[in-house]
C-alpha cells in the first residue's frame, strides 16, 4: 500500500510540474509574441518614417508595377539604388498591393482606366497612398514571363479582356492604352517588355511570336503613339531582348539552376539593371529638359 501511495504521489508531483511548465511556456510564448509584435510595429514605424524622409528629399517619384522579376532587377540588380543616385525615388507596387496584384497584359487597360488616381498617389508597399497632394511622376509597368508564351496570331481585331495570349489580343490592349496614357501628358510612362521563358515553358514558335510582338512595340507602336497623340510621354525598355537569345529563349547563362524556372539569375538582373540605366539616362534628360522648358 505504501508503495502505491508513493507512486501516486510521484505521479501527482510530476503532473503538477508538467502543468506548471506548460503554463510557464504559454506565458513565455505570449510574452515573446508581444515582443515580436512590438518589433514589427516599431519596424513599420521605421519604414513609414524612412518613406517620409525620402519623400522630403526627393522631388521625382517613380512607381513600378511589377512582380518577382521586377523585384530581382530592383534589388538584386541594384536598379533601385542607381535611380536613387539620379534623384528618382522608386516605389514598387507588387503582390499584396491592390494596384500591383494583377500585371498580365490583359490587366493593363482596366487598371489604367479605373486605377490611375491610385497609381499616381501610391506611396509605399503595402497599399499606402499619399493624402497630401504628392504624386508619382513616372509610371513603369511590366508583365511577367508567362506573357511571353504567345500562342499565335489570333483573330483581329483582338479581345482586350481575353486570357488567350495572342498577337491580336496583345496589340488590341496596347492600341486602347494610347488614349489612356495620352490623358496624362505630364506623366512619363515606361513599359518594360515581358521577360523571356526557359525552353521548358514555351515552344520555338511561341518564343518567335514574342520576338515579333516586342519588335512591333518598339518599331511600330511607339512611333505611332507619338505621331497619333502628339505626346512623347511614353518610352519602352525592351527587357525581353536584353535577356533572350537569338531564338527568343532566356539565355543559358541567365538561367537559375532549377529546371523550368524562368526567373532570371543574379547575373541577368545585374545586366538588366545596367542596360535599363543606359536606356533611362537619355530619356530622363530629355524629360527633365521638357519640365524645365514648361516651368514645372
C-alpha positions as CSV (number, residue, x, y, z in Angstrom):
1,X,0.0,0.0,0.0
2,X,2.8,2.5,0.9
3,X,4.4,1.8,-2.5
4,X,1.1,2.6,-4.2
5,X,0.8,5.9,-2.3
6,X,4.4,6.8,-3.1
7,X,3.8,6.1,-6.8
8,X,0.6,8.1,-6.8
9,X,2.3,11.0,-5.0
10,X,5.1,10.9,-7.6
11,X,2.6,10.9,-10.5
12,X,0.9,13.9,-8.9
13,X,4.1,15.8,-8.4
14,X,5.2,15.1,-12.0
15,X,1.8,16.2,-13.3
16,X,2.0,19.4,-11.3
17,X,5.5,20.1,-12.6
18,X,4.4,19.4,-16.2
19,X,1.4,21.7,-15.7
20,X,3.4,24.5,-14.2
21,X,6.0,24.1,-17.0
22,X,3.2,24.3,-19.6
23,X,1.8,27.4,-18.0
24,X,5.3,28.9,-18.0
25,X,5.8,28.1,-21.7
26,X,2.4,29.6,-22.5
27,X,3.2,32.9,-20.9
28,X,6.7,32.9,-22.2
29,X,5.4,32.3,-25.7
30,X,2.8,35.0,-25.2
31,X,5.5,37.4,-24.0
32,X,7.7,36.6,-27.0
33,X,4.8,37.2,-29.4
34,X,4.3,40.5,-27.7
35,X,7.9,41.4,-28.2
36,X,7.7,40.4,-31.9
37,X,4.6,42.4,-32.4
38,X,6.3,45.4,-30.8
39,X,9.3,44.9,-33.0
40,X,7.1,44.7,-36.1
41,X,5.2,47.8,-35.1
42,X,8.5,49.6,-34.5
43,X,9.8,48.3,-37.8
44,X,6.6,49.5,-39.6
45,X,7.1,52.9,-37.9
46,X,10.7,53.0,-39.1
47,X,9.6,52.1,-42.6
48,X,7.0,54.8,-42.5
49,X,9.5,57.3,-41.1
50,X,12.0,56.4,-43.8
51,X,9.4,56.8,-46.5
52,X,8.6,60.2,-45.2
53,X,12.2,61.2,-45.1
54,X,12.9,60.1,-48.6
55,X,9.7,61.8,-49.8
56,X,11.1,65.1,-48.4
57,X,14.5,64.5,-50.0
58,X,13.3,63.5,-53.5
59,X,11.1,65.6,-55.7
60,X,10.8,63.0,-58.5
61,X,9.0,59.7,-57.9
62,X,8.6,56.5,-59.9
63,X,6.1,53.8,-59.3
64,X,7.0,50.4,-60.7
65,X,4.1,47.9,-61.2
66,X,5.8,44.5,-61.2
67,X,6.1,41.1,-59.8
68,X,9.1,38.9,-58.9
69,X,11.4,39.6,-61.9
70,X,11.0,43.3,-61.3
71,X,12.0,42.8,-57.7
72,X,15.1,41.0,-58.7
73,X,16.1,43.8,-61.0
74,X,15.4,46.5,-58.4
75,X,17.2,44.9,-55.5
76,X,19.5,42.1,-56.7
77,X,20.4,44.1,-59.8
78,X,20.7,47.3,-57.9
79,X,18.4,49.4,-60.1
80,X,16.6,51.0,-57.2
81,X,19.9,52.4,-55.8
82,X,21.0,53.6,-59.3
83,X,17.8,55.5,-59.7
84,X,18.1,57.0,-56.2
85,X,21.5,58.3,-57.1
86,X,19.9,60.0,-60.1
87,X,17.4,61.7,-57.8
88,X,14.4,59.4,-58.6
89,X,12.6,57.7,-55.7
90,X,11.3,54.3,-56.6
91,X,8.1,52.7,-55.2
92,X,7.3,49.1,-56.1
93,X,3.6,48.1,-56.3
94,X,3.5,44.3,-56.4
95,X,1.9,41.3,-54.7
96,X,0.0,42.5,-51.7
97,X,-0.9,45.8,-53.2
98,X,-4.3,46.2,-54.9
99,X,-2.9,48.1,-57.8
100,X,0.1,45.7,-58.2
101,X,-1.7,42.4,-57.8
102,X,-2.6,41.8,-61.5
103,X,0.0,42.5,-64.1
104,X,-0.8,40.3,-67.1
105,X,-1.1,42.3,-70.4
106,X,-4.9,41.9,-70.3
107,X,-4.9,43.7,-66.9
108,X,-3.3,47.0,-68.0
109,X,-6.3,48.5,-69.8
110,X,-8.8,48.2,-66.9
111,X,-6.1,49.2,-64.5
112,X,-5.3,52.4,-66.4
113,X,-8.9,53.1,-66.9
114,X,-10.0,52.8,-63.3
115,X,-7.0,52.9,-61.0
116,X,-4.8,55.7,-62.3
117,X,-5.5,58.0,-59.4
118,X,-4.3,55.3,-57.0
119,X,-1.3,54.6,-59.2
120,X,-0.3,58.3,-59.1
121,X,-0.9,58.5,-55.4
122,X,0.8,55.2,-54.4
123,X,3.2,55.9,-51.5
124,X,4.7,52.6,-50.3
125,X,4.1,48.9,-50.0
126,X,1.7,47.6,-48.8
127,X,-1.2,49.7,-50.0
128,X,-0.1,53.1,-48.6
129,X,-1.2,56.2,-50.5
130,X,-0.4,59.9,-50.4
131,X,-3.0,62.1,-48.9
132,X,-1.0,65.4,-49.1
133,X,-1.1,66.0,-52.8
134,X,2.2,64.3,-53.6
135,X,2.2,62.3,-56.9
136,X,4.3,59.9,-58.8
137,X,5.9,61.4,-61.9
138,X,6.9,58.2,-63.7
139,X,4.7,55.1,-64.2
140,X,6.7,52.0,-65.1
141,X,4.8,48.8,-65.7
142,X,5.8,45.2,-66.7
143,X,4.1,41.9,-67.2
144,X,5.8,38.7,-66.0
145,X,7.4,36.0,-68.2
146,X,4.3,33.8,-68.8
147,X,3.1,36.6,-71.0
148,X,5.9,35.8,-73.4
149,X,4.3,32.5,-74.3
150,X,2.4,33.9,-77.2
151,X,0.4,31.1,-78.8
152,X,-0.3,32.6,-82.3
153,X,-1.6,35.5,-84.3
154,X,-5.2,35.2,-83.1
155,X,-8.2,36.8,-84.7
156,X,-8.5,40.5,-85.5
157,X,-9.4,43.0,-84.1
158,X,-8.5,41.1,-80.9
159,X,-10.1,41.0,-77.4
160,X,-8.5,43.2,-74.7
161,X,-10.1,41.2,-71.9
162,X,-9.2,37.7,-73.2
163,X,-6.7,35.5,-71.3
164,X,-5.6,33.9,-74.6
165,X,-2.1,35.1,-75.3
166,X,-2.3,36.0,-79.0
167,X,-0.7,38.8,-81.0
168,X,-4.1,40.2,-81.9
169,X,-5.2,40.4,-78.3
170,X,-2.0,41.9,-77.1
171,X,-2.0,44.5,-79.9
172,X,-5.6,45.4,-79.1
173,X,-4.7,46.1,-75.5
174,X,-1.9,48.5,-76.4
175,X,-3.9,50.3,-79.1
176,X,-6.5,51.1,-76.4
177,X,-3.8,52.1,-74.0
178,X,-2.8,55.0,-76.3
179,X,-5.8,57.1,-75.2
180,X,-5.3,56.4,-71.5
181,X,-1.6,57.4,-71.5
182,X,-2.4,60.5,-73.7
183,X,-4.7,61.8,-71.0
184,X,-1.6,62.5,-68.8
185,X,1.0,64.2,-70.9
186,X,2.7,65.5,-67.8
187,X,3.5,61.9,-66.7
188,X,6.2,59.7,-68.1
189,X,5.1,56.1,-68.8
190,X,7.7,53.4,-69.3
191,X,6.6,50.0,-70.5
192,X,9.1,47.2,-69.8
193,X,8.6,44.2,-72.1
194,X,7.9,40.8,-70.5
195,X,11.0,38.7,-70.0
196,X,11.6,35.5,-72.0
197,X,10.9,32.0,-70.9
198,X,13.2,29.0,-70.4
199,X,12.7,26.3,-73.1
200,X,10.7,24.0,-70.8
201,X,8.0,26.7,-70.6
202,X,7.4,27.6,-74.2
203,X,7.9,26.4,-77.8
204,X,10.1,27.7,-80.6
205,X,7.0,29.1,-82.4
206,X,5.7,30.9,-79.3
207,X,9.1,32.3,-78.5
208,X,9.3,33.6,-82.1
209,X,5.9,35.2,-81.6
210,X,7.2,37.0,-78.5
211,X,10.2,38.3,-80.5
212,X,7.8,39.6,-83.2
213,X,5.5,41.3,-80.7
214,X,8.2,43.1,-78.9
215,X,9.7,44.2,-82.2
216,X,6.3,45.6,-83.2
217,X,6.1,47.6,-79.9
218,X,9.5,49.2,-80.5
219,X,9.5,49.7,-84.2
220,X,5.8,50.5,-84.9
221,X,3.7,51.0,-81.9
222,X,5.9,53.6,-80.1
223,X,6.4,55.9,-83.2
224,X,2.6,55.5,-83.9
225,X,1.8,56.6,-80.4
226,X,3.9,59.7,-80.7
227,X,2.5,60.6,-84.1
228,X,-1.1,60.0,-83.3
229,X,-1.2,61.6,-79.8
230,X,1.4,64.3,-80.3
231,X,3.0,63.3,-77.0
232,X,6.4,62.0,-76.1
233,X,5.5,60.7,-72.6
234,X,6.0,57.0,-73.5
235,X,9.2,55.1,-73.6
236,X,9.7,51.3,-74.0
237,X,12.5,49.3,-72.4
238,X,13.0,46.0,-74.2
239,X,13.9,43.8,-71.3
240,X,13.0,40.7,-73.4
241,X,15.7,41.4,-75.9
242,X,18.3,42.1,-73.1
243,X,17.7,38.6,-71.6
244,X,16.8,36.5,-74.7
245,X,19.0,34.6,-77.1
246,X,18.5,34.8,-80.8
247,X,15.6,32.3,-80.7
248,X,13.6,34.3,-78.1
249,X,14.5,31.9,-75.2
250,X,16.1,33.0,-71.8
251,X,19.8,32.8,-72.4
252,X,21.5,29.8,-70.8
253,X,23.9,31.9,-68.7
254,X,21.0,33.9,-67.3
255,X,19.0,30.9,-66.0
256,X,18.7,29.6,-62.5
257,X,19.8,26.1,-61.7
258,X,16.2,24.8,-61.2
259,X,14.9,23.4,-64.4
260,X,11.8,25.1,-65.6
261,X,12.4,28.3,-63.6
262,X,12.1,31.3,-65.8
263,X,13.2,33.8,-63.2
264,X,16.5,35.4,-64.4
265,X,19.5,34.8,-62.2
266,X,21.6,37.3,-60.3
267,X,23.9,38.0,-63.3
268,X,20.9,38.6,-65.5
269,X,19.4,41.0,-63.0
270,X,22.6,43.0,-62.8
271,X,22.9,43.1,-66.6
272,X,19.2,44.2,-66.9
273,X,19.6,46.9,-64.4
274,X,22.7,48.3,-66.1
275,X,21.0,48.2,-69.5
276,X,18.0,49.9,-68.1
277,X,20.2,52.8,-66.8
278,X,21.8,53.1,-70.3
279,X,18.3,53.4,-71.7
280,X,16.9,55.6,-69.0
281,X,19.5,58.3,-68.6
282,X,18.9,60.0,-72.0
283,X,15.1,59.5,-71.6
284,X,15.3,61.3,-68.3
285,X,17.5,64.1,-69.5
286,X,15.0,64.8,-72.3
287,X,12.1,64.7,-69.8
288,X,13.8,67.0,-67.3
289,X,14.6,69.5,-70.1
290,X,10.9,69.4,-71.1
291,X,9.9,70.1,-67.5
292,X,12.4,73.0,-67.3
293,X,11.0,74.4,-70.5
294,X,7.5,74.2,-69.3
295,X,8.4,75.6,-65.9
296,X,7.5,72.5,-64.0
